[in-house]
Amino acid sequence: MDISKKNAIRFVLLLGLVSLLADITYEGARSITGPYLRILGASGFVVGFVAGFGELIGYGLRLVSGYIADKTQKYWTIAGLGYAINLLAIPALALAGRWEIAAVLMIMERTGKAIRAPARDVMLSHATAQTGRGWGFGIHEAMDQIGAMIGPVVVALVLYFRGEYKTCFAILFIPAILALIVLLTAKLIYPHPSSFEKHSLKIESKGLSKIFWIYLFAVALIAGGYVDFPLIAFHLKTTSKVSDVWIPIFYAIAMGVDALSALLFGRLFDRIGFSVLIISVLISSIFAPLVFLGGFLFALLGMVLWGVGMGVQESVMRACIAEMIQPDKRGAVYGIFNATYGLFWFLGSAIMGMLYDVSMPVLIGFSMGMQLASIPFLLIVRTRLLSKS
């Protein structure tokens, strides 16, 4: 297999196209799951709990799937199985008649994502050795979020012309099948992505261990304070600040910002390093008061800042892991990283779901406080990484 930079970029683009189509499917669905659960009779706590528990499963199981991926080296097989479960659960939501059934399908979708994510990230990390870590992950995340932007727009159009949530879920079967076809094509063209990365990283285990765990704790704080979109959508629906058609549009705008910020901050990561992560936390931490206290325009601005944070979390945070960890351990470490992220996302989502029903100012304070508390730890990581460079 040709391991040139040009081929590495092509591989990143193919995986990016898979993610683009996949995100049209499940991010399109995600933009309306909050209101859909409300229509089926769920409370604010249920919406927060289901969203958080789905993320717990979606990230927690990566601990297992990443370990299995490293042990078996069957990265393509594991990724394919995960994508199939991840994507086919979405059109099945059209058949749900109760919120309990819809909740199970939402959790199944996250389960599929848990299975395929570490294997995909390991394959992607090999190619980014040729393209630049931040740029490679940034391109992938940008394409991912282009799909995440298109999906909610498709859903909004279906709602506008048909006014039915179930029709939206059924339409999303089309990009789901296309994503699986592109994934199979990528496997046939690039059966051994590990060939892109010739040399293992030379990092001392002790230094790596200490830096990684501090970094992981900082990431956990950020995840714990980040409000999941279904709760935001639930709030916009409940307060009637935004119409049903505009809710997925808000999400689409956030995903567009996500894509741009992934490219921008990914490129900056390759040039100036770890500091860009700290900058992004400062920027995105103020989304909560804008979204939950503001009117239409302030809520929209809040979603823009929310998108900035999501773009960095899905690009720069993953690129940092590829820089810290040797190739043969990345599947397991991505699993540990994502399991911790998901656990704190779940705990934070459940807490903020309860706080939503009790006190909006406390919810906002919790969200901002958790994110800003990560900055001292990120500064420690930055200092130690600079001292080793």
N, C-alpha and C positions, 0 to 999 in steps of 0.2 A: 504493500500500500504506500502511495506517495505521501510523505509526511511533511510536505512543504507548508509554509504559512498560508498559501492560497487555499490548499486543501483543508487546512484546519479551519479557516474562515467559512468555507463551504459547509463543513460539518456543523459548525456553530449555527449557521443559517438554517440548515435542515432541522436541527433540534429546535431552533427558534420557530420554524414554521409549524412543527408539531405542537409546540406550546401555544402559538397564536391560535390555531384551530381549537385546541383544547380549552383555551381561555374564553373563546367565543361561547363555548358550550357551558362551562361551569361558572364563569363569572357573569355571563348573561343570566343564568339561573340565580346566582347569588344576589344579584341586584333586586330580586323580587321575593326572595324567600322570607324576609321579615314580614312584609305585608301579606304574603300568602299564608304564613302561619297565623297571623292575626285574623284573617278571613276564616280560617279553619277553627278558630276559637282559642288560640294560645294567648297567654298573658305576656307581659314584658319580661318577667322572670324566666318564663319558658323560652322565649326568643333568645335571651342572653345566655341561658344555660345550654340550649341546643347548639348555638353558634360556638360557644366556648368548648363544649364537650366534643364537638366535631373537630375543632382545632386540636384538642388534646389527643384524640385518636389519630388525626392527620399528621401530627408531629411525633407523638409518643411512639407509635409503631415503627417509626423510622429507625429507632434504636435497634429493633430486631431486624428489619429489612436491610439496613446498612451492614450489620454484622454478617448476615447471610450472604449479601452481595460480595463482601470481601472474601468470605470463606469459599464460596462456590465459583466466584469469578464469572457468574452467569448474568452479567449486567443487562444485556439486551433482553433476555428472557424475563427477568424480574421487572424491568421497565415496561415491557409489553403487557404483562399480566396486570400490573398496577394501572396502566392507562385504560385497559378494557373495563375494569371495575369502576374506575374514576369517572369515565365518560358515559357509560351506559346507564348509570344510576339516574342521570339527569332527566332523560325523556320519560323515565318511569314515574317521575313526579306528576306527570299529567294524569296518572291513574289514581293518585292518592285522594281519598275522600275524607280523611281524618288527619289532624295535625300529628298524631302519633306515628302514622305511616309515613308522612312527609319527613318527620324527624329522623326516622330510621334510614330513609333513602339519602337524606343529607349527610348522615354519618357514614353510610356506605361510600358515598362519593369521596369524602375525606379519607376513608380507609384506603381506597385505591390510590389516592395521591401519596399516602404514607408509604405504600409498597414501592412505588416507582421512583420517588424523588431522590433518595440517596444514590441509587444506581445511575440515574440520569446525571446527577451532579458530578459523580466521579468521572463519567465519560466526558462531560463538558470540561472538567478541570484539566484533563489531559490536553485537550485542544487549546485551552487558554494559555498553556505553557508556550505556545507558538504566537498567539495573538496579543498577549498581555492580559494579566488576570482581570483587572478592572474592566478593560475594554471588551473582552470576550464575554464575561458575565453580564456586562452592561448591554451588549447587543442582544443577548438571549433574553434578558429581562425586558428590553424595549419591545422586542417582537411579541413576547408574552403579553405585555400590557396593551399593545395595539389590538390584540385579540380581546383582551379584557375591556377595551373601549368599544370595539365593534359589537360585542355581545349584548351589553345593555342597550345600545342603540337599536339593535334588531328587536329586542324585547319591547322597547318603548314604541316602536312602529307597530308591532303586533297588537300591543295594548290599545294604541290609538285607533287602529282600523277594526280590531275584533273585540277589544275590551275583555279578553279572557286570559287568565293566568295559565290555564291548562294548555291552551294552544301554544303559548310561548315555550313551554317545556317540550312539547311535541316537535316544534320546528327545530329545536336544538339538536335533534338526532342527526341532522345532516352534517354539521361540522364535526360531530363526534366520530362519525365513520371516516370522514376525510382525514382526520388526525391519525387514526389507526393505520390508514393506508400509507401516509407519509412516513410514519414511524417504521413500518416494514421496509419501505424503500431505503431509508437511511441505514438500516441494518444490513441490507444487501450490498450497498455501496461501501460502507465503512464497518466491516465486521469486527475490526480490532482497533478501537479508538486509543488504546493505551500506547500504540506506536507513535503517537504524536509527542509523547513526553519521554525523552531519552534518559534523563538522569534524575535520580531521586534527590530530594532535598537533604542537605546536611545540617540538621538541627539537633542540638543536644536535648535528650529526653527530659532532663530536669528543668532546664530553662523553658522548654516548650510547655511542659505540664503546668508550671506556675502561671505563665502568661495566658495560656488557654483558659484555665479555670477562672482567672480574674475577668478575662474577656467574656466568658460564658455568663458570669454573674451579672455583668453590665447589660448584656443582651437580654437576660431574664427580666431585669427591671423594665427595660423598654417594652418588651412583649406584654408584661403584666399591666402596663398603663395604656396600652393601645386599644382604643375602642373598636370592636369589630363592626363592619358596615351594617349587618342586619339590625343591630340595636340603633344605629344612627337612622336607618330607613324607618324603623318602627317609630322613632321619635318624630321624624318628619311627617309620617302618616298620621300619628296621633294628634299632633299639634296643628295639622293642616297648613303648615307654613309652605309646603311644597305639594303640588298635585301628584297624583299617581303616575302620570306620564313623565313628570320631571324628576322623580326619584331615581329611575335608572339612568337618566341623562346626567344627573349629578355624579353618579358612580362612574359613568363613561368619562366624564371630564377628569375625575380623580385618576382614572387609569391612564388617560393620556398624559397627565402630569407625571405619573409613575414612570411611564416609558421614557420621557424626556429627562427626568432626574436620574434614572438608571444610567443613561448614556453620559450625561454630564458628570455626575459624581463618580461613575466608573472610570472615565478618562482622568478625572482629577486624582483618583486613587492611585493610578499608575504614575502620575507625575509628582504629587506632593505627599502621598501616603495616607496614613491612618487618621490624620486630622480631619479629613472630610466627613468621617462618621460622626465626630463630635459636633461639627458645624450643622450637620443635618438634624441631629437631635434638638439642638437649640431652635432651629427653624420650625420643625414639625410639632414641637411640644405644645404650641399654643392653638392647635386646631380645636380642642375640646370646647373652650368657652365660645368660640365663634359658631360652632355647629349647634351647640345646645342652648345658647342664650340669644343668638342673633336671629334676625329675620332672613328673608330669602337671600340677599346679597352676601351678608356675613356668613351664612351657612355655606354658601357656594365657595367663599374664600377659605373657610375652614376645610372644606373638602379638597381644595387645591393643596393646602399644607399637609393634609392627611395623605394625599397622593405622593408628595415629596418624600415623606417618611417611609412609605411602603416601597417606593422605588429603591431607596438606599438599602432597606432591610433585605430585599430580594437580590441585590447585586453586590454591593460593597461588602456586606456581612459575609456572604458566601465566598467572595474573592479573598477575604482575610483568612478564611479557613484553608483555602488552597495554598496560600503563602506559608502557613504555619505547619501544615501536616504533610508527611511523606505520602506518596501515591498509594502504597499498599495498605495504608491505614485510613484513608479518607472516607471510605464507605461507612465504617464504624463511627468515625469521629463526626461525620455529617449527621449520622443517626443520633449520637449523643447531643450534639448541638441543637438539632431540630426537636428532639424529645424534650429538652429543657425549655426551649422556646415555646413549644406547644403547651407544656404543663403550666407555665406562667401565663400564657395567653388564656388558657381555660380558667385558671383561678381569677385572673383579672376580669375576664368577661363575666363570670358568674357574680363576682363582687359588684361590678358596675351595673349588671342587670338588676341586682337587689337595690343598689343605691338609686337607680333610676326611679324606682317606685317609692323611694323614701325622701331623698334630698338631691336636687340637681347640683347645687354648689359643692356638696361633698363629693359627688361623682367627678366633677370637673377638677377639684383639688387633688383627688386621688390619681386621676389620669396624668395631670401635669407633674405632680410630685414624684411619681414613679419614674417617669421618663427623665426628668432632670436629675434624679438621684444617681442615674447611671454615669453621669459625666465625670465625677472624680475617679471612678474606676477605669473609664476609657482613657483618661489622662495618664493613669498609672501604666496601662498597657502601652500607650503611645511612647512614654518615656523609656520603658524597658525594651521595646522594639528598636527604638533609635539607638540605644546603647549597644545593641547587638549587631547593628548594621555596619 
